[in-house]
């Protein structure tokens, strides 16, 4: 297991190609690591060990990651014949009968899928503590959350179960857990990765899927493989000027970096500012022009626009759930928070939702103006270090009060209470949602660990379609401030 963890996914694939290791040997190392650490971390919730053994022994496609063990997030990505709960107890036994296009591409890459990772119900929050499966824990400190919604994936990669795992991002759900777990995580541009055949633009285009990884080159090579529109996609975006794998090795040139250190009404923790300072120092040493800038977008517009989308999409999720179940959704089918958020969405008008969607254009134009003078935006990924398990959940007393208000049908009172709670949670992650609404690529890079030994990431945002620029910068930072060999001591001690 120790030797297995010394390699990234490309390194493991090279071992298979050179016949220094077989897919079966790599799989057994990954399974052994999973069995050693997962009871403590609860990262993998659906083990698929036997089917993976059969796949590894049956001959794999000669893709770029042939023979590499891999984990799917139990969200969106359909794997034929395997339950897809999306973090919801009512869907624990719902089984899709086809592979999604993204899963088909993962398989064609030669990956050996041997399990599915934990995620919050419908991916709605930035922590991973679903009632259906229990909380995932951070390998750097099991009392803390790995983040969400790709929290199980991040915990699995950070703990060394796999070097790379599938994730999705609708408001920071790749970047938040990447920051919390000391990983690299990039959200691609809108439309870069296919979502068919079940979705066209998940969450109105806010959601993009990809991977979390320990090395930059793994994420780049994977995006090269999975990118491109599938049949029936609503649109296709421009192809990159060069393969992303090559961009990692290319110089980004001298970049103009705009740094944001503040968000209105949101205090940024000193640890997160220290991470920002570390990033600025590294950038200056690399010859980039770094300057502090004012927030380039309206924070209030971002918050209200995103929350309107959020409520509406949760309401639609419950209508979709009813379709899958073949009956009306009952209150005990989902978590109370999900039920209440759906009620919020049902109380909005179609005009509210459409107007919020139109306001995405204001945010996109603001960032378009910003990129006339700056190549990338640099922010803290999060406003706070990793939080403790349970800290972000609604307190029990508040849940009782909210449930009573809901039963009384006091919609206006309910709206006020929940909206305030949503804004409080938003304040802990004020920077990640922007790129989901504008469609821009954004990445979290692990450049800092605080005094408690917890990872603190920083976020870079580039103009739409410029994943190549982010990969070039990330490759440069990875060389200047290497993080690959940093291991969480708690996870290592479990072996």
C-alpha positions as semicolon CSV with decimal commas, in nm:
position;residue;x (nm);y (nm);z (nm)
1;X;0,000;0,000;0,000
2;X;0,285;0,239;0,074
3;X;0,427;0,192;-0,275
4;X;0,081;0,235;-0,430
5;X;0,050;0,580;-0,270
6;X;0,378;0,703;-0,419
7;X;0,220;0,727;-0,765
8;X;-0,037;0,952;-0,923
9;X;-0,285;0,804;-1,173
10;X;-0,057;0,863;-1,471
11;X;0,227;0,695;-1,282
12;X;0,011;0,391;-1,207
13;X;-0,097;0,369;-1,571
14;X;0,270;0,377;-1,672
15;X;0,334;0,079;-1,442
16;X;0,059;-0,114;-1,617
17;X;0,185;-0,022;-1,964
18;X;0,539;-0,129;-1,876
19;X;0,405;-0,447;-1,710
20;X;0,571;-0,353;-1,382
21;X;0,226;-0,400;-1,224
22;X;-0,102;-0,550;-1,337
23;X;-0,449;-0,394;-1,309
24;X;-0,540;-0,668;-1,061
25;X;-0,244;-0,583;-0,838
26;X;-0,329;-0,212;-0,838
27;X;-0,692;-0,291;-0,763
28;X;-0,605;-0,512;-0,468
29;X;-0,378;-0,239;-0,328
30;X;-0,662;0,013;-0,358
31;X;-0,912;-0,226;-0,197
32;X;-0,671;-0,299;0,088
33;X;-0,621;0,071;0,149
34;X;-0,998;0,127;0,137
35;X;-1,061;-0,150;0,388
36;X;-0,794;-0,004;0,618
37;X;-0,908;0,359;0,625
38;X;-1,271;0,370;0,514
39;X;-1,423;0,246;0,844
40;X;-1,284;0,563;1,004
41;X;-1,354;0,803;0,717
42;X;-1,676;0,676;0,555
43;X;-1,564;0,799;0,214
44;X;-1,674;0,497;0,007
45;X;-2,040;0,405;0,062
46;X;-2,095;0,158;-0,224
47;X;-1,812;-0,097;-0,259
48;X;-1,797;-0,264;-0,600
49;X;-1,496;-0,482;-0,536
50;X;-1,610;-0,802;-0,705
51;X;-1,733;-0,641;-1,026
52;X;-1,406;-0,445;-1,039
53;X;-1,203;-0,765;-1,003
54;X;-1,393;-0,915;-1,294
55;X;-1,334;-0,602;-1,505
56;X;-0,962;-0,593;-1,422
57;X;-0,923;-0,959;-1,519
58;X;-1,130;-0,936;-1,837
59;X;-0,914;-0,698;-2,035
60;X;-0,939;-0,319;-2,025
61;X;-0,951;-0,054;-2,299
62;X;-0,609;0,088;-2,387
63;X;-0,694;0,437;-2,265
64;X;-0,467;0,684;-2,086
65;X;-0,554;0,543;-1,742
66;X;-0,580;0,174;-1,827
67;X;-0,571;-0,036;-1,510
68;X;-0,598;0,255;-1,263
69;X;-0,848;0,209;-0,975
70;X;-1,116;0,478;-0,965
71;X;-1,415;0,591;-0,761
72;X;-1,738;0,752;-0,879
73;X;-1,920;1,013;-0,675
74;X;-2,269;0,881;-0,595
75;X;-2,426;1,180;-0,768
76;X;-2,540;1,233;-1,131
77;X;-2,303;0,976;-1,283
78;X;-2,514;0,672;-1,368
79;X;-2,347;0,329;-1,362
80;X;-2,575;0,064;-1,510
81;X;-2,704;-0,187;-1,258
82;X;-2,570;0,000;-0,953
83;X;-2,788;0,210;-0,718
84;X;-2,758;0,586;-0,759
85;X;-2,889;0,741;-0,437
86;X;-2,767;1,098;-0,485
87;X;-2,730;1,109;-0,107
88;X;-3,106;1,053;-0,059
89;X;-3,251;0,772;0,152
90;X;-3,557;0,744;-0,075
91;X;-3,326;0,656;-0,367
92;X;-3,102;0,403;-0,195
93;X;-3,247;0,124;-0,409
94;X;-3,305;0,316;-0,733
95;X;-3,097;0,156;-1,008
96;X;-3,026;0,319;-1,347
97;X;-3,014;0,078;-1,638
98;X;-2,756;0,263;-1,848
99;X;-2,422;0,436;-1,809
100;X;-2,410;0,812;-1,832
101;X;-2,189;0,947;-2,107
102;X;-1,928;1,056;-1,855
103;X;-1,912;0,708;-1,701
104;X;-1,882;0,562;-2,049
105;X;-1,580;0,785;-2,108
106;X;-1,428;0,693;-1,772
107;X;-1,456;0,327;-1,867
108;X;-1,310;0,391;-2,212
109;X;-1,011;0,553;-2,041
110;X;-0,939;0,209;-1,892
111;X;-1,027;0,306;-1,535
112;X;-1,135;0,029;-1,298
113;X;-1,439;0,153;-1,106
114;X;-1,446;-0,023;-0,768
115;X;-1,681;0,191;-0,559
116;X;-1,891;0,503;-0,514
117;X;-1,826;0,789;-0,274
118;X;-2,039;0,968;-0,018
119;X;-2,218;1,296;-0,095
120;X;-2,479;1,513;0,078
121;X;-2,842;1,481;-0,027
122;X;-2,868;1,604;-0,389
123;X;-2,528;1,771;-0,345
124;X;-2,691;2,070;-0,179
125;X;-2,433;2,171;0,083
126;X;-2,061;2,227;0,127
127;X;-2,021;1,944;0,378
128;X;-2,086;1,570;0,348
129;X;-2,313;1,447;0,627
130;X;-2,618;1,283;0,467
131;X;-2,866;1,116;0,698
132;X;-2,880;0,824;0,456
133;X;-2,510;0,734;0,483
134;X;-2,360;0,929;0,773
135;X;-2,077;1,184;0,764
136;X;-1,756;1,153;0,571
137;X;-1,450;1,259;0,767
138;X;-1,139;1,452;0,674
139;X;-0,820;1,238;0,670
140;X;-0,623;1,536;0,804
141;X;-0,848;1,542;1,111
142;X;-1,148;1,305;1,136
143;X;-1,330;1,549;1,362
144;X;-1,350;1,787;1,064
145;X;-1,549;1,773;0,743
146;X;-1,377;1,705;0,411
147;X;-1,623;1,954;0,262
148;X;-1,884;1,888;-0,001
149;X;-2,051;1,799;-0,203
150;X;-1,766;1,581;-0,337
151;X;-1,657;1,514;0,021
152;X;-1,633;1,136;-0,001
153;X;-1,424;1,165;-0,317
154;X;-1,186;1,414;-0,155
155;X;-1,149;1,204;0,159
156;X;-1,071;0,896;-0,051
157;X;-0,803;1,071;-0,254
158;X;-0,645;1,245;0,045
159;X;-0,636;0,915;0,236
160;X;-0,458;0,739;-0,050
161;X;-0,738;0,502;-0,151
162;X;-0,707;0,635;-0,506
163;X;-0,491;0,907;-0,663
164;X;-0,790;1,063;-0,841
165;X;-1,170;1,043;-0,811
166;X;-1,481;1,174;-0,983
167;X;-1,649;1,487;-0,851
168;X;-1,907;1,747;-0,950
169;X;-1,932;2,120;-0,884
170;X;-2,248;2,333;-0,876
171;X;-2,135;2,595;-0,627
172;X;-1,786;2,487;-0,532
173;X;-1,837;2,114;-0,479
174;X;-1,501;2,018;-0,632
175;X;-1,307;2,320;-0,506
176;X;-1,440;2,322;-0,147
177;X;-1,336;1,963;-0,065
178;X;-1,011;2,010;-0,259
179;X;-0,931;2,301;-0,028
180;X;-1,029;2,111;0,287
181;X;-0,831;1,800;0,193
182;X;-0,513;1,941;0,040
183;X;-0,592;1,841;-0,318
184;X;-0,602;1,996;-0,663
185;X;-0,953;2,049;-0,796
186;X;-1,064;2,224;-1,116
187;X;-1,418;2,304;-1,223
188;X;-1,425;2,315;-1,604
189;X;-1,598;2,575;-1,819
190;X;-1,970;2,536;-1,877
191;X;-2,031;2,277;-2,146
192;X;-1,680;2,134;-2,140
193;X;-1,784;1,795;-1,998
194;X;-2,094;1,606;-2,121
195;X;-2,393;1,540;-1,894
196;X;-2,600;1,320;-2,123
197;X;-2,814;1,137;-2,173
198;X;-3,011;1,225;-1,859
199;X;-2,923;1,594;-1,835
200;X;-2,847;1,877;-2,073
201;X;-2,734;2,149;-1,833
202;X;-2,762;2,034;-1,473
203;X;-2,872;2,316;-1,244
204;X;-2,928;2,540;-1,548
205;X;-2,562;2,499;-1,643
206;X;-2,416;2,576;-1,300
207;X;-2,296;2,217;-1,250
208;X;-1,986;2,081;-1,418
209;X;-1,821;1,747;-1,348
210;X;-1,456;1,652;-1,334
211;X;-1,209;1,501;-1,087
212;X;-1,017;1,574;-0,770
213;X;-0,652;1,468;-0,781
214;X;-0,319;1,482;-0,602
215;X;-0,130;1,593;-0,913
216;X;-0,215;1,863;-1,165
217;X;-0,122;1,642;-1,460
218;X;-0,383;1,381;-1,363
219;X;-0,664;1,638;-1,375
220;X;-0,534;1,779;-1,704
221;X;-0,502;1,441;-1,876
222;X;-0,844;1,338;-1,752
223;X;-1,008;1,655;-1,883
224;X;-0,841;1,596;-2,220
225;X;-1,010;1,255;-2,227
226;X;-1,362;1,340;-2,104
227;X;-1,407;1,681;-2,270
228;X;-1,635;1,735;-2,567
229;X;-2,005;1,752;-2,637
230;X;-2,205;1,431;-2,663
231;X;-2,502;1,359;-2,889
232;X;-2,788;1,599;-2,824
233;X;-2,586;1,840;-2,609
234;X;-2,729;2,194;-2,606
235;X;-2,405;2,344;-2,737
236;X;-2,034;2,279;-2,789
237;X;-1,767;2,521;-2,670
238;X;-1,434;2,595;-2,834
239;X;-1,162;2,333;-2,810
240;X;-0,840;2,433;-2,631
241;X;-0,544;2,567;-2,826
242;X;-0,333;2,276;-2,696
243;X;-0,404;1,957;-2,498
244;X;-0,437;2,031;-2,129
245;X;-0,169;1,774;-2,050
246;X;0,073;1,979;-2,260
247;X;-0,047;2,304;-2,103
248;X;0,068;2,179;-1,760
249;X;0,425;2,178;-1,893
250;X;0,395;2,510;-2,080
251;X;0,480;2,850;-1,936
252;X;0,172;3,069;-1,877
253;X;0,381;3,379;-1,947
254;X;0,379;3,678;-1,716
255;X;0,026;3,691;-1,578
256;X;-0,169;3,986;-1,443
257;X;-0,325;3,853;-1,124
258;X;-0,602;4,042;-0,944
259;X;-0,628;3,947;-0,577
260;X;-0,947;3,982;-0,371
261;X;-0,896;3,973;0,005
262;X;-1,241;4,074;0,126
263;X;-1,608;3,996;0,076
264;X;-1,877;4,236;0,199
265;X;-2,014;4,145;0,544
266;X;-1,799;3,829;0,546
267;X;-1,491;3,816;0,769
268;X;-1,210;3,612;0,615
269;X;-1,027;3,391;0,866
270;X;-0,660;3,472;0,926
271;X;-0,562;3,121;0,809
272;X;-0,728;3,181;0,473
273;X;-0,559;3,518;0,438
274;X;-0,227;3,351;0,523
275;X;-0,290;3,103;0,241
276;X;-0,356;3,397;0,010
277;X;-0,031;3,560;0,117
278;X;0,157;3,236;0,046
279;X;0,007;3,224;-0,301
280;X;0,093;3,589;-0,372
281;X;0,453;3,529;-0,266
282;X;0,481;3,227;-0,493
283;X;0,331;3,419;-0,785
284;X;0,568;3,713;-0,735
285;X;0,868;3,478;-0,724
286;X;0,751;3,329;-1,052
287;X;0,748;3,673;-1,212
288;X;0,376;3,740;-1,225
289;X;0,226;4,083;-1,164
290;X;0,010;4,063;-0,850
291;X;-0,214;4,344;-0,730
292;X;-0,502;4,372;-0,489
293;X;-0,834;4,464;-0,654
294;X;-1,182;4,546;-0,538
295;X;-1,447;4,279;-0,567
296;X;-1,518;4,272;-0,943
297;X;-1,884;4,171;-0,905
298;X;-2,186;4,264;-0,694
299;X;-2,173;4,036;-0,392
300;X;-2,538;4,098;-0,307
301;X;-2,647;4,016;-0,662
302;X;-2,443;3,696;-0,654
303;X;-2,592;3,584;-0,323
304;X;-2,954;3,654;-0,412
305;X;-2,923;3,518;-0,766
306;X;-2,759;3,199;-0,649
307;X;-3,009;3,139;-0,368
308;X;-3,304;3,190;-0,604
309;X;-3,151;2,926;-0,834
310;X;-3,079;2,705;-0,531
311;X;-3,435;2,707;-0,403
312;X;-3,583;2,651;-0,747
313;X;-3,352;2,363;-0,832
314;X;-3,425;2,186;-0,501
315;X;-3,798;2,214;-0,571
316;X;-3,735;2,064;-0,916
317;X;-3,522;1,789;-0,759
318;X;-3,819;1,680;-0,548
319;X;-4,048;1,679;-0,851
320;X;-3,787;1,465;-1,028
321;X;-3,773;1,240;-0,720
322;X;-4,151;1,197;-0,736
323;X;-4,118;1,090;-1,098
324;X;-3,858;0,827;-1,008
325;X;-4,061;0,699;-0,712
326;X;-4,387;0,698;-0,906
327;X;-4,570;0,878;-0,624
328;X;-4,575;1,205;-0,434
329;X;-4,272;1,280;-0,222
330;X;-4,341;1,253;0,148
331;X;-4,175;1,466;0,411
332;X;-3,986;1,166;0,551
333;X;-3,842;1,077;0,208
334;X;-3,585;1,354;0,237
335;X;-3,398;1,547;0,503
336;X;-3,587;1,832;0,668
337;X;-3,351;2,093;0,521
338;X;-3,412;1,958;0,171
339;X;-3,789;1,955;0,225
340;X;-3,787;2,316;0,348
341;X;-3,563;2,437;0,065
342;X;-3,804;2,279;-0,183
343;X;-4,090;2,462;-0,014
344;X;-3,894;2,783;-0,063
345;X;-3,857;2,703;-0,431
346;X;-4,226;2,625;-0,471
347;X;-4,312;2,964;-0,318
348;X;-4,110;3,145;-0,587
349;X;-4,264;3,240;-0,918
350;X;-4,137;3,135;-1,257
351;X;-4,057;3,502;-1,315
352;X;-3,839;3,506;-1,002
353;X;-3,636;3,216;-1,134
354;X;-3,606;3,350;-1,488
355;X;-3,506;3,694;-1,366
356;X;-3,234;3,542;-1,148
357;X;-3,113;3,342;-1,447
358;X;-3,099;3,660;-1,654
359;X;-2,892;3,826;-1,385
360;X;-2,620;3,570;-1,448
361;X;-2,540;3,787;-1,750
362;X;-2,462;4,085;-1,525
363;X;-2,214;3,873;-1,331
364;X;-2,060;3,731;-1,650
365;X;-2,021;4,079;-1,800
366;X;-1,860;4,205;-1,479
367;X;-1,602;3,930;-1,503
368;X;-1,560;3,989;-1,874
369;X;-1,471;4,349;-1,793
370;X;-1,229;4,231;-1,522
371;X;-1,046;4,005;-1,767
372;X;-0,974;4,300;-1,995
373;X;-0,707;4,405;-1,744
374;X;-0,632;4,082;-1,552
375;X;-0,563;3,728;-1,669
376;X;-0,676;3,553;-1,352
377;X;-0,861;3,630;-1,031
378;X;-0,714;3,501;-0,703
379;X;-0,929;3,459;-0,391
380;X;-0,936;3,238;-0,084
381;X;-1,124;2,921;-0,178
382;X;-1,316;2,946;0,149
383;X;-1,360;3,214;0,414
384;X;-1,294;2,964;0,696
385;X;-1,065;2,664;0,757
386;X;-1,229;2,317;0,756
387;X;-1,516;2,310;1,005
388;X;-1,595;2,037;1,255
389;X;-1,845;1,763;1,175
390;X;-2,195;1,891;1,251
391;X;-2,096;2,256;1,278
392;X;-2,274;2,362;0,959
393;X;-2,591;2,162;1,014
394;X;-2,908;2,329;1,131
395;X;-2,923;2,312;1,515
396;X;-3,179;2,071;1,660
397;X;-3,383;2,348;1,824
398;X;-3,400;2,539;1,496
399;X;-3,505;2,225;1,311
400;X;-3,793;2,180;1,554
401;X;-3,898;2,542;1,511
402;X;-3,872;2,531;1,132
403;X;-4,069;2,206;1,116
404;X;-4,345;2,359;1,328
405;X;-4,356;2,672;1,110
406;X;-4,381;2,455;0,800
407;X;-4,670;2,254;0,945
408;X;-4,852;2,577;1,026
409;X;-4,812;2,691;0,667
410;X;-4,651;3,023;0,768
411;X;-4,466;3,059;0,438
412;X;-4,343;3,414;0,487
413;X;-4,200;3,339;0,832
414;X;-4,043;3,020;0,700
415;X;-3,885;3,207;0,411
416;X;-3,724;3,461;0,643
417;X;-3,579;3,200;0,878
418;X;-3,439;2,973;0,606
419;X;-3,311;3,255;0,390
420;X;-3,112;3,392;0,682
421;X;-2,965;3,047;0,756
422;X;-2,875;3,004;0,388
423;X;-2,698;3,340;0,383
424;X;-2,500;3,248;0,696
425;X;-2,376;2,927;0,530
426;X;-2,305;3,119;0,209
427;X;-2,081;3,355;0,408
428;X;-1,839;3,069;0,477
429;X;-1,789;3,012;0,105
430;X;-1,847;3,350;-0,064
431;X;-1,612;3,306;-0,359
432;X;-1,682;2,970;-0,522
433;X;-2,034;3,019;-0,663
434;X;-1,934;3,296;-0,903
435;X;-1,770;3,066;-1,159
436;X;-2,073;2,836;-1,158
437;X;-2,301;3,122;-1,262
438;X;-2,062;3,281;-1,513
439;X;-1,950;2,947;-1,659
440;X;-1,582;3,022;-1,606
441;X;-1,319;2,761;-1,516
442;X;-1,189;2,782;-1,159
443;X;-0,946;2,578;-0,953
444;X;-0,845;2,533;-0,591
445;X;-0,472;2,483;-0,536
446;X;-0,327;2,347;-0,206
447;X;-0,047;2,584;-0,112
448;X;-0,090;2,625;0,266
449;X;-0,149;2,425;0,585
450;X;-0,244;2,605;0,906
451;X;-0,091;2,561;1,253
452;X;-0,338;2,281;1,327
453;X;-0,216;2,092;1,019
454;X;-0,534;2,150;0,818
455;X;-0,508;2,230;0,444
456;X;-0,619;2,573;0,320
457;X;-0,663;2,618;-0,057
458;X;-0,667;2,926;-0,276
459;X;-0,888;2,975;-0,580
460;X;-0,790;3,095;-0,927
461;X;-1,057;3,192;-1,183
462;X;-0,982;3,244;-1,554
463;X;-1,188;3,368;-1,848
464;X;-1,431;3,116;-1,995
465;X;-1,263;2,844;-2,205
466;X;-0,922;2,915;-2,048
467;X;-0,867;2,593;-1,857
468;X;-0,534;2,577;-2,042
469;X;-0,417;2,892;-1,867
470;X;-0,518;2,756;-1,526
471;X;-0,339;2,426;-1,589
472;X;-0,022;2,609;-1,696
473;X;-0,030;2,821;-1,382
474;X;-0,111;2,522;-1,161
475;X;0,177;2,323;-1,310
476;X;0,411;2,612;-1,237
477;X;0,288;2,645;-0,877
478;X;0,313;2,269;-0,825
479;X;0,681;2,285;-0,918
480;X;0,745;2,590;-0,702
481;X;0,548;2,474;-0,397
482;X;0,514;2,093;-0,426
483;X;0,236;1,930;-0,227
484;X;0,215;1,575;-0,365
485;X;0,416;1,412;-0,087
486;X;0,227;1,577;0,197
487;X;0,022;1,305;0,370
488;X;-0,242;1,327;0,640
489;X;-0,085;1,168;0,947
490;X;-0,417;1,044;1,084
491;X;-0,497;0,845;0,771
492;X;-0,144;0,708;0,754
493;X;-0,167;0,586;1,113
494;X;-0,474;0,374;1,034
495;X;-0,276;0,135;0,812
